[in-house]
Amino acid sequence: MSTFEPVITIDGKGHLLGRLASTVAKQLLNGQKIVVVRCEALNISGEFFRAKLKYHAYLRKMTRYNPTRGGPFHFRAPSRIFYKTVRGMIPHKTARGAAAMERLKVFEGVPPPYDKVKRVVVPQALRVLRLKPGRKYCTVGRLSHEVGWKYQDVVARLEERRKVKGAAYYERKKAARKHLSEAQKSAKVDDKTKKHNDVTTKLPSCLSPFPPLPLLVHFNLQTQTPHPPTLPNLLPASRGRNRTRRRSHLSHNSQQPDRARGLAYFLLKHKLTQVGILAPNTPAFLEAIFGIGAAGGVHVAVNYRLKKEDIAYIFDFSRVDCIIVDAEYLPLLSEFRNSNPNVKIIVDTDHDATSGELSGPFDEAVLEGLNWDQGNGGKGWEGLKGQCEDEDSTIAIPFTSGTTAKPKGVVYTHRGAYLAAMGNVIESGLNYHIGRARYLWTLPLFHAAGWKLTRADKGRPGKVYCGKNYILTYLGSRFQAEWEVSLLICPADLAQALLMMHLGIVVVQEENFLASSLASPHTLLCDELTRNLAFPWAVTAVRGTHYCLRKIDYPLIWRLLKTENITHFNAAPTVNTLLCASKEAEKLPNPVRVTVAASPPTAHLLEQMTNFNLMPVHVYGLTETYGPITKGYHMPIWETLPIKEKYAKMARQGHGFITGLPVRVIKTEQPEGVLIDVHKDGKEIGEIVFFGNICAKEYLNQPEATRKMFAGGGLHSGDLAVWHPDGAIQILDRQKDIIISGGENISSVALESILVQHPDVLEAGVVSVADSHWGERPKAFITIREGKSLQGQDLIDWAKHESSLSRYMVPREVEIVQELPKTSTGKVKKNVLRQWAKGDYSEN
């Protein structure tokens, strides 16, 4: 939303009546004060006599209460015709509509003081732009005169006088400018001083001297330059009401910072500090991330694919006091709303915005926040919580499924956001080349909490600044557009160096995602991973372009790769497999760097991608590490190896990020807290453990789980791997109860606990099996209660329609066995079940 002018004065001459009235009505509802002058010069499309006949019929409309006489009296003046046209587009009988109409003033001619103020036009309503050449039209002034308005001549004479006075005023102004120019020349400012003044004027704020400040918490979104004198640039372009289309066009270069600022003030006004988000990839989601942070709040983004019960549990457990929800997913909150009726729900409609209007509760909340700020002195960004008192305070709580039936909340800190951003700038290379990043948000933003986290040593204080020229492109169901905002972010003690080096702030947000060595022009296309936490800030910091998709569309992805200069994108192996199998697939003329994560890719897939000029970069991480924490750094010597050996090395998870300590692989058969490394021989299997700054602070309200996670001083991943002589790690198997299907984490323990709820099931064991589409999928082995009979398909149908399982967790295969293999302690042997799933029943 753009910043409101005190009053906008529109010159009505040459505008189409209906189009101008539509634009004005929307802005009045948004709180803008508008004056329209020269209403007599407004145009009506079509022949004059047709318009006259229709207006006469309107004037003589009879009422059903008194059919013997004409209808009610109507004013004939052009200003009143325009006024009633606007009123018909506003719910004027409501309090909001009545207040909106009070913000409108209409006049014939240009009376004082509006003859001395700048008047703007509305290009989208101009007749010369909107009406095809040769089409007939008439003026409202002529129509009014023909139906009884008696002041046409008076207005014409007054306008002649005004034009004479205006010409004289312009001549005086021109003479004054000439005298000023001569005075400036007489000052004889030398070239050196002039050059110094020019440089000082253009110097970015982040290069000005600044005192040491505490770590800046949030990425401030400052508004940009003054708006051009046309109404669409003065008024916010946002969502329309056409329910057949998604929001598509966000044109103004300061819209997102203003909208985020408005949301921040709305949250402050209502004292909302813990905000949930339930939405797909939409511009409102990005606005919410920035707005919640600017208000000093904590955001909790939730997977919209979960069941109602799981969503209710997460929002209950995190104690949210407000939820921003996409209209499509509002029904998923029914259970939560029944038990929490006092939690505020803000619905985002995400509608097409070609007409420049606001719609829906989310937009109304943004507007309410901006108005509240204006009413309290208009502090703008200065009045928001740009810095926190404690760098270890919470900034976000993403939830991830682990080895228990319930997801855990991972606490992210402000300090972690800063350090992770710095690390990912280095590792991703988003701004390595000249040009703007172009990043496609196919990766679900609910996986992107927006920050990285740390629990290690205190660092130097820093400050974040804002620059210019960030573009957001949102692709809805059919449309695309660009949205520029100001979002350059630099830490205080490195501001000058980072700006000169074109470095940006990256914050990775996906569990198995990497912002790795992206070596081409910094353009990214991102696909669904499992907990990527960096790129909202990364692409923003390098003044890049965001392309937001509500769902995966492979033909569209290929079209963007070919036509939109996409140079980087991120995708899980599942998506890359389907992308390479798409009929639109063909070798690209220029290499595109593809970050591959979420599950270990096969060497065959990496070779396939390379054949299409999709250059893979393999990364690995967890939610507890803010996403990517290791990267398979490509070694030049690999190019001399045989093809299969080369791609086998590329499939490794590699080494730790530069911002963390080296990743270790420890022996598993040790007492808790004892960390002993395995041999670096590529054979001995151990558990991956992380250290350093890119580790989570804690699990939310789960001290015992936190203690186990950091047993011995390292963050235990629960993933099994080998350690190669060159220091690279390679995962051989995920932890026994984790299944990653299409980038989504599935807890086998949680799945088993649901399956045994079936009255005929005695025991259940779930393991992952390979799937060409999803990478992995769950397969269940069950035993039946004595005296009962059950078929595998019956259990699958029950899980789909009667259980509380989310759809992606339902196993496609169920095998009934006599007995599950167990250890001496009664624990199910998952390694044996995996062999059974492959058809090997030799071990019983």
N, C-alpha and C positions, 0 to 999 in steps of 0.2 A: 504494500500500500504506500502510495506516495505521501509526502508531508503536505498537509492542508495549507492552502493560501488563506489569508484572512477573508478575502472576497475575490471571486473570479468574475470578471466582466466579459460577457460574450457579445460580439457584434452579430446580430441576427441576420444581417444582409447576406443573401445567397445561400442560406442553409435551408434544407428541407425540413418542413414543420415536424413531421413525425419522428424523423431520425434525431433531430436536435432535442425534442421533448424526451425521447427515450433516454438519451445520455444524461440529460440534466436530471431526470427523475432518479436515476440510479445514484448520482452523486449527492443529491439532496438527502437521500436515505442514508448515505455514508457520513453525513455531517457537514458537507461542504456548503458554504454560503455562495450563492450565485446570483448575478444580476444580468438580465438579458435586455439589451437596448436594440432599437430599430426593428421592433417586431413587425412593423408594416412592410418591411422588405423581406420577410420570410417567404419561402417558396412552397407551393403545393404542386405536386406532379399531376399531370393530366390537363385536359382542356378546361378553360375558365368556365364555360357555360355548364359543363358537367358538375364542376365544384359548386357553382351557384345553385343549381337545382337541388343538389344534395343538401346544401346548407339551408335552403328554404324548407325542404321537407323536415329537416331537423328542428327548425324554429316552429313549425306548425304541428309538431307531434302532439296528438291529443292524449289526454289522460283517461283512464278508465273510470275515474270518479266524476268527470265532467266531460263527456264526449262531445258536447255541443260547442265547445270552445277550443282554442289552440292549446298548446302545451305551455309550460312555465316560461317566464320571461328569461331571455338570454342576452347578455351584453354582446354588442357587435364590434367592439374595438379590437384591433389586432392583438394588443397585449392580453386582453381577456380571453381571446380565442386560444392563444398560446398557453395561458395560465390554466385554462380548463383542460387542454390537451395533456399537460403535465399532470394535473390532478387526477385525470383518469388512469394514469399509470402508477399511481401511488395509493396505498390503502389509507386514504385521507381521513377516514372515520376512526382510525385507531390513534392512540397517543403518539406513536412513532411517526405515523403519516402526517398528523397535524403539525408536529414539530418540524417535519421536513418542509412542509409547505410554507412555514413561517420564514424559512431560510431563502425563499425565492422572491426576487423583485423583478417586475417586467415593465418596460416603458416603450411608448412610441417615440421615435427620435432618440436623441442622446442628450438628456437633461444634465445640468450640473449636479454633482461634481464629476459625473462619469465621462464628461467630455475632456477631462484632464488626466484620466488614468488609461493605462494600456489595456486595449481590448484584444481578446484572443478569438480564434476561430476553432472549429471542430472539424478536422478533415473528414472524419467518417460520416459527417452530416452535410458536407458541402455538395450543392447541386452539381457543380462542374465535375466532381469526382464520383458521385453516386448515381447520377442520372445519365443514361446513355445519350450520346449526341443526337440531336434531332428530335428528342422527345419533347412534347409540349408541357408547359407549366404556367402557373400564374402566381401572383403575389397575394399575400394575405391582406395587404392594404387595399388592393382593388376589390377583393371579395367583400371586405368589411364595408367599403364605400357603397357597393351595390346593394347590400342588404340592410343599410340604414345608418352606418357610421357617418357622422356629420363633420368630422374634424380633419379630413384628409388635407385640405388646403392649409389649415392652421399648422399642422405638423410640417408640411412642405416648406412654408415660409420660415418657421423656426429653424429648420435644418439648413436653409440657405444662410441665415444669419450665423449659425454655428460654424459653418464651413468658412465663412469670411473671417470670423474671429480666430478660427483654428489656423488658417493660413498666416495671419499676422503673428500669432504666437509662435508658429514654426520658424518664421523668418527671424524673430528675436532670438530664438534658441540657437539657430544656426550661426547668427552673428556672435553670440556669446561663446560658442564652441571655437569659432575662428580666433577670437581674442585669447582664449585659453591656450590654444595651440601655439600662437605667437609668443605668449608668455613663457611657455615651456621651452621653446627653442632659444629664447633669450637667456635662459638659465645656463646654457652651454654645458650640459652634463657630458663628460668625456665618455669615450667608448668603454673604458675599463670599468667605470662606475656603473654605466648602463648594463654591462654584461653581468656585473656582480648583483645588481638589483634583480635582473631577470632570473638568475640562478636561485637567489634567495626566495623569490616569489614561487618558483616551481618546486622547491625542495620538499620532498615528502615528509610528513610529520614524524615518521619513524627514524629519520636521519637527524632530527633536531636533538640538541643535548637533552639528556634526561637523567634524573637522579635514580639511584638504586631503589627498586621497589620490591615488595613481596611478590611471590610468584603470582602471575595473573591467572585468574581462574578461567575466565571465559573468553571466547573469541568475539570481541566486540564487533558489531556490524554497524559501521557509521554510514550515514547517508552521504551521497556523492555531491556532484555539482548542482547548481540551480537548474530548475527544469526549463526547457524551451517553452516559448509562449504559445503553446497549443494545448487545448483542453485534454486530449488523450495523454499527453505527457505530463500534465499537471494532475490528472486524476488517475487512480490506481487501476491498472488492468488486472483483472482476476477472473473469477469464475462466472460463467453464464448460467442460465437456468435450463438450457436444453439438455434434457435427461438422456438423450441418445448419444451424447458425446462427453468425453472426459475433459478436464481442464487442459487446455492446449497452448494458450498464448499468454505469456507473461512478458510484457514488452519493456516496462520501465526499468532503467538502470539502477534505481534505488529502491525497488519494491521490496525485495526480500529483507534488507535490514530494517525497513520501516515496519514490515509485518512481524518480524521477529521481535522488534522493540515493542510493538503493540501487544503482542502476546505476553511478553515479559511484564509489562505494566498491569495487564489483566490479572496475571497470577499474583503480583504483589498486592493489587487492590483487594483481592479476595483471600489473601494470605494462604495461597496454595503452594506447598513446598515439595510434595512427593507426587509426581505426575506420571501416570501410565500412558502408554501409546499402543494402540492396536490398529494398525493400518498397513497397507501394501506400500510400494514405492510411489510416493506422491510428493509434490513440492511442499505440501503442508507438513509432512513428516520432517523434512529438512528444516523448515521454519520452526517447528516445535523443538528440535534438538538445540538450535541456537537460542530460541526464546526462553526455554526452561533454564538453560545455563545462565543467561543474562539476568534472570530473576533470582539467581542463587539457589535454584531448586535442584532436585534429583529426578532424573527420568528413568522409567522402567518400561522398556519396550518388550512386547510379548509377541510370540509367534501366532499369527492368526490361523494357523492350521491346527492348532490344538483344540481339544474338546472344551466345551463350556466349563466343565468341572476343573480342568487344569488351569484354564485362564482365571477362573474365580480364585483358585488356590494361590496363584502367583500374586494377583493383586491384593488378596487378603493378607498374605504373608509379608508383602512389602509395605503394607499399610498406606496405599495411595489415597490421596484426598481429592484427586481429579483424574479423569481419563479422557484423552483425546482419541476418538475412534472414527475410522472411516465408515461412511453410511452403509456400505455393503456388509460390514462385519458387526454392525450394531446388535443384531440378534444374538451374537455370541456372548454378550454381556448380560443376558437375561437372568441367569442364575446368580451372578455377582450382584446385580441390582436388587434382587429380591432380599438378599441378606445385608446389603449396604445401600439403603435408599438415600442416605445423605451425601454420598460421594457424587461430586459434580461430573456430569457427562457432557463433553463438547463434541458435537458431530461435525465431521468435515465431509462436504458433499462432493468435492473434487470434480466439479463440472467444467465444461468448456467455457473459455473466457474471452472469446473473440469480441464481445461487445463491451468489455470493460466494466463489468459490474461485480458486486460482491453478493454472495448468497450463502446461507447456511449459518449455523451457530458458531462455527470456528471463525468465519470472517467477522461475525458480529462481535465475538470476543476480542479479536484484533482491534476492531474499530473502538470498542469500549475502552480498551487499554490506552489507545492513542488519545481519545477524548479525555480520559482521566488524567493523563499526563499533562495535556493542555490546560485543563482546569486547575492543575496544581503548579502552575508556573512554567510548564513546557521545558523540563530539565533534559529531555532527550536521553541520550546514552549516558550522560554524566550522572543521571539519577539512578542508574542501574548498578548492580553489584558486579562490577568488572573485575574486582579482585577479592580474594578470600583471605580471611584472617589466619586460617590454618590450612597449609598446603596438603595435609593428610585428611581433610574433610571429604565427604563423599560427593561424587558428581554424577554417578550413574550406577545402576544395579541391573546388569543383564542376567538372565536366568539360563542355566544350562542343565540338561539332563546328565546325571552321572551314573553311579552304580547303584543308586537307591531308587525306590519307586517314585520319589518326589524330586523335582528339579531343585537345584541349589541357586541361591542368589549370590553373585560374585560382586564384591564391593570394589568399585573403582574410585580413585582419588584424583584430586586436582593435580597434584605433583606427578602422578602417573601419566595424566594426559599430556603434560608438558614434555616429559622425558620420552614417552612413546612417540610423540609427534616428531621430535628431533631425530630419533632413531630411524623412523620410517622415511623421513626426508632423505637420509643418507642411503638407505637400503633400496628404496624404490626408484630413485633417479627420475622422478616425475618431470623435473624441470631441467633435465640434462641437455636437451636441445632447445633451440629457440622455437617459440610457438606456444599455442595454448593447449592445455590438456583437454581431451574429449573423453569423458568417462560415462559409460552406459550402466545405469543402476538396474541391472537385472538381479543382482544380489539383494535379497530382502533386507530392508533397512532395520527390521526388528532384530536382526543379528548384529546390527551396527550400533553399538551404544555410543560410538563416537569418540571414545577415549582409550588410551592405554593406561596401564596401572603399574605401580611399583610399591614395594615395601622396604626398599633398601635405604642407603644413606641419604641424608639431606644434601641438596645441591644448591647451586647459586641461585639467588633470586632472579626473576625474569619478568618481562612485561610483554604483552601482546599488542601489536598495532594493526591498524586496518588500512588497506590501500584501495585500489580501484580495479575495475574491469574483470569481474568474475562473471561467467555466463552459465546459467542453468538452462538446459533444454529438457523439456518434459514431453515424452512421447506417451500420449494416452492411447485410446483404442484406435484412433486413426490419424491424429494430428501431431505436429511438431512445432516448437517455437523456441525462442531464446530469451533469456532473462538475465540481465546484467545487474550485479550488485557489487558492493565494496567489501572485500574480505581478505586482503593480504595480511598475513599474520607473521610476526617476527618476534623472537625472544629478545628481551631487552639487551642483554650483554652481547648479543650477536646480530643486532638489528642491521647495522650497516653492512657487515660482511655477508650476511644472508641475502640481503637485497641485491648487493652487487653480484653475488654468485647465482642469483635467481633461485635461491633455495626456498622451499615451501614447507609447510607444516603438515605432516602425514600422521594420521591416527588410524591404525588398522583395526577393523571390527569384525572379523570372522574367525571362527575357531581354527580352521585349517586353511588360512589364507596367508599369502605373502605379498608384501609390497617389495618385490625383489629387484634384481638388476634389470630395470626397464630401460633399455638403452636407446630407444628410438625417440622421436619427438613425443613429448609427454601427453599422449592421448590414451585414454583407458576405456575399455569396455569391460564391465564387471558382471560376472554371473554368480548365481547362488552358491555360496559356500556355507560354512557353518558358524563362524563367529568373527567376521571381519570387522575390525574396529578403527581403521585409520582413514579411509578415503574421503569422507565428507570434508575433513579439514585439509587433506593432502591436495585434492584437486582444487579446492577453494584457494588454498594458499598460493598455488602457482597460477592463479587466475585462469582456471580451466573451465571446461564445459561439462556439465552433468546432463546425461540423457537418462530419464527415469522411465522404466517400464513396469507396468503392473504385473506382467507375466512374461514368461519366456516365449519368444517368437523367432524361430530359427531363420525363416526367410528374411525377416526384418533385420536380424543381426547381420546376415550376409550383405544385405543392402547397405547397412550403415558402414560395414567394413570397406565396402567398395566405393561409396559415394561421400562419406562424411569424414574421411581422413582419420579414421580410428587407427591408432598406432599401438595401443595396449588394451588388453582386457583380461579379466580374471574369470576362471570357470572351473568347476569341479570336473573330474574325469568323465562323469556321466554326461554332462552337458557337452564337453568337448567331443565325446564319442558321437553323440547325435548331431552335433554341428558338422563334423567331418562326413557323416552319412547323409546329410541333407542334399537334396537334388540341386540346390543352388550353389553347392560347394565347388570352388575352383581355385586354382593357385593365384594368390594375390600378387600384384605387381611389386609391392613393397613389403618387407618383413613386418609382421605384427607380433609384438611380444605378448605372450599369453602366460599369465600366472596360474599355475595348476595347483589345486589344493583340495581339501575336504576328505580325500581318501587317496591311498597310494596309487599313482597311475601306472599302467603297464608300459613296458618298453615299446610294445607294438603301437600303443596309442601315441606316444611321443614321436615315433617315426612317422605315423600318419599325419600328425599335425605339421611336422616339419615339411612334408611334401606339399602342403597347402601354403607354405610360407608363414605358418603360425608358429613362431619360435617359442617353445615352452620354457618356463622357469618354474621349478618345483619348490614348494615351500611347505612348512608344517608348523602347527601350533595348536593351542587350546583356548578355550574361553578364559581359563585362569591365567593365561599369558597374554591376554588381549589379542589373540589371533596369532599371526605369524611370529615365530621366534627363531626358526632356523630357515636357511636357504641353501639350496643346492647350487653353490657357486660354480659356474661353468669354467672348466680348466681348458686352456688352449691345446694342451697335449691330447685331449680327448678327440680332437679332430683327426688325429693320426691313427686312431684305433679302428678296428672293424666296426661296422654299423651296429650290430647287436650289442657289442660290448660298450660302445659309446652310449647308447640309449639306456642300457642297464645302469650305468653310472649316473646318468641324468635322473633316473628314477629314485635315487637316494634322497633322504631328507636333508643331508648336508651338515653344515656347521651353524653355530649360533650367530645371532645378530651382533653387530658391533656394539650395540648399547647394552648388551648383557654379558654375563660371564660365559665361558665355554660350557656347552651342554655336555653332560656326563651320562654314561650308561652304567648302572650299578648292579651288583649281584642281588638276586631276589631272595635267596635262601639265607637271609640274615635277620637278626633281631631288629625290631622297630627302632629306627633312628640311627642305625649303623650303616654308613655309606662306604662301600668298598667297590672300586671300579672293576669292571670286567676287563679281560685282556683285549687289546686292540688288534684282534686277529680276524675280524669279520665273521667269526663263528660262534663265540660264546654269547648266549642270549641274556639280556638283563633289562632292567627298567630304566626308562629315560627320566632324568631328573634335571630340573632347571634351577639356575641361580641368577642373582643380579636384579637389575632394575625393572625388568619386564615380567614381573610376577605379581599376582593378585595380593591384595591386602588381607582379605579374609572372606569366608563364607558368611552371609548375612545371618546373624542370630544362630549360628551353629558352631560353637567353640570346639566341640569334639572333632567335627569334620575338619575344621581349620587346623587343629593340632596334628591330625593324621596327615593332612596334605603337606605340612611343612616339617614332618618328622625328620630330625637330623639336620635341619637348616636348609634343605632344598625342597623345591616344589615337585612332588611326585606326580608324574603324568599318568601312571598306570598302563602305559604302552610299552610293549616289549620290542627290543631292537638289538642289533649288533653294532659294534664299534669297529670301523675299518682302520687300517694302519695310518691312513692319511688324515684321521680325525673325524671323518664324516660318519654320521649315524644312518642306519637304515632300518626302518620298521619292518619287522617280520609278521607281527600280529598285533591287533588292537587288544586292549584288555578284554578279558573273557566275556564280560557282560555288556560290551558296547558294540552296537551295530550302526554303521554309517550308511544310510540308504538315501541316495540322491542328495547328499550333503546334510541330511538331518540325522541327529544323534537319536538312537533308539536304545533305551536301557532294557537289556534282556531280563533283568531282575523285575523291573516294573511290568514287562510283558508277561512274564511267568505268573506274577502275582494276580494278574487279571484272568489269565486262562484257567487257573485252578479255581476260580469262582464259579465255573460251570459245574452244575451238580453232579455230572458224571465223570469229571476229571479228578484223578487222584494226585498226580504229580505232573510237572511240566518242566522241560528244559529247552531253552531257545538258543540257537547259534546262528551265525551269519553264513550265507552261501553266496557264491558269486552270481552276479546278475549282469547281463550285457547292457541292460538299460540303466539300472539304478546303481551299479557298482557292487552293492551288497543288498541283501534282503533277508528278513528273518525266516527261519524254518523252525517249527516246533516239534519236539518229541514229547509224547504224553503217555501216561499209563491210565487205565480205566478202573474205576471203582468196581469192586467185586459185585457181580450180579447186574451190572449195567452194560449197555451196549451203545457205542457211539462211533460214527464215521468221521473221518477227517474233515470232509466238506461241511458236515453239520456244525463242527466247532468253528470253522471259518465263517460260516453264515451267522452264527451266534456272535462272534467277535465283531463282525461288521455292523450288525443291526441292533444288538441288545447290550453289548458291553460298553464300557466307557473309553475304549481305545480310540485314539485318533486313527483316521483312515490309513495313513502311511505306516502305522505300526502293525496293522493286521497281517499275520503271516499268510503267505500264499500256499505254503505246503504244511501239512500236519501229518506226522507219521506216528502210528500207534505201536508201542513196543510193550513187551512183557515187563521189563524193569529198566530203569535208568542206571547207567554206570555211576558208581559213587566211590569216593575215597573212604578211608577208615573213619573219618570224622563225619561222614554222611553228606559231604559236599559233592554235588554232581560233577563228574569229569567232563568238562566242556571239550577238552581236546579229543576225547573219544567220540563225542557227539559230532564233532566236525568231520572225523573220519567216516562216521556213519552217513553223514550228509553227502559225502563224496561217493558213497557206495561201497566203502571198505568196511566190512563187518568182521574183519579178522580179529579185532580186539573186542571181546565181549565181557 
